[in-house]
């Protein structure tokens, strides 16, 4: 899991560090850098990714517990599939 801090001013890194200490079995990589902006930061994260799939999760997003499992299951059903996505639920 890549956590890319694009010079944020919120408590995201503090929260991630707490989660990392509580979940040592998860491989977290926290990277601090100058502000690349949205697209630059996305490209930066893609350049670091080593897995088969990429799932972006922004600081104000939440994932349903089985989201990744369902996305991968769908992606694995057909080798011709190049992109999977899910519906979003907006929480105000």
C-alpha positions as CSV (number, residue, x, y, z in Angstrom):
1,X,0.0,0.0,0.0
2,X,1.4,3.3,-1.0
3,X,0.5,6.4,1.0
4,X,1.6,9.5,-0.9
5,X,1.6,12.7,1.1
6,X,1.3,15.5,-1.4
7,X,2.2,18.1,1.2
8,X,-1.2,17.7,2.9
9,X,-2.2,19.8,5.9
10,X,-4.8,17.5,7.4
11,X,-4.3,14.6,9.8
12,X,-4.0,11.8,7.1
13,X,-0.4,10.9,7.8
14,X,-1.1,10.7,11.6
15,X,-4.0,8.4,11.0
16,X,-2.0,6.3,8.6
17,X,0.8,5.9,11.1
18,X,-1.6,4.8,13.8
19,X,-3.2,2.3,11.4
20,X,0.3,1.0,10.4
21,X,1.3,0.5,14.1
22,X,-2.0,-1.4,14.7
23,X,-1.7,-3.5,11.5
24,X,1.9,-4.6,11.1
25,X,0.9,-7.3,8.7
26,X,0.0,-4.8,6.1
27,X,2.9,-3.5,4.0
28,X,2.6,0.3,4.1
29,X,4.9,2.7,2.3
30,X,4.5,6.3,3.3
31,X,6.2,8.8,0.9
32,X,6.5,12.5,1.6
33,X,7.2,14.8,-1.3
34,X,6.5,18.3,-2.6
35,X,3.0,19.1,-4.0
36,X,2.7,17.5,-7.4
37,X,-1.0,18.4,-7.7
38,X,-3.7,15.8,-8.4
39,X,-2.6,14.4,-11.7
40,X,1.1,14.6,-10.9
41,X,0.5,12.7,-7.7
42,X,-1.6,10.1,-9.4
43,X,1.2,9.5,-12.0
44,X,3.8,9.5,-9.2
45,X,1.9,6.7,-7.4
46,X,1.4,4.7,-10.6
47,X,5.2,4.9,-11.1
48,X,5.8,3.3,-7.7
49,X,3.1,0.6,-7.9
50,X,4.4,-3.0,-8.1
51,X,1.1,-4.9,-7.9
52,X,-1.1,-6.3,-10.6
53,X,-3.9,-3.8,-9.8
54,X,-4.1,-0.2,-8.7
55,X,-6.9,1.2,-6.6
56,X,-6.8,4.9,-5.7
57,X,-8.3,5.9,-2.4
58,X,-8.3,9.6,-1.6
59,X,-8.2,11.1,1.9
60,X,-11.9,11.7,2.0
61,X,-12.9,8.3,0.5
62,X,-14.2,5.2,2.3
63,X,-14.2,1.6,1.0
64,X,-16.8,-1.0,1.6
65,X,-15.3,-4.0,3.3
66,X,-15.5,-6.2,0.3
67,X,-14.8,-3.6,-2.4
68,X,-11.3,-4.7,-3.5
69,X,-12.3,-8.4,-3.4
70,X,-15.3,-7.7,-5.7
71,X,-13.3,-5.6,-8.1
72,X,-10.5,-8.2,-8.4
73,X,-13.0,-11.0,-8.8
74,X,-14.6,-9.1,-11.7
75,X,-11.2,-8.3,-13.3
76,X,-10.2,-11.9,-13.1
77,X,-13.3,-13.2,-15.0
78,X,-12.1,-12.1,-18.4
79,X,-8.5,-11.3,-19.5
80,X,-9.9,-8.8,-22.0
81,X,-11.1,-6.5,-19.1
82,X,-8.7,-3.5,-18.7
83,X,-10.6,-1.5,-16.2
84,X,-13.1,-2.2,-13.4
85,X,-14.9,0.4,-11.3
86,X,-17.7,0.6,-8.8
87,X,-20.6,2.9,-8.0
88,X,-20.0,5.7,-5.6
89,X,-22.1,6.7,-2.7
90,X,-21.8,10.4,-1.7
91,X,-21.8,11.1,2.0
92,X,-22.5,14.7,3.0
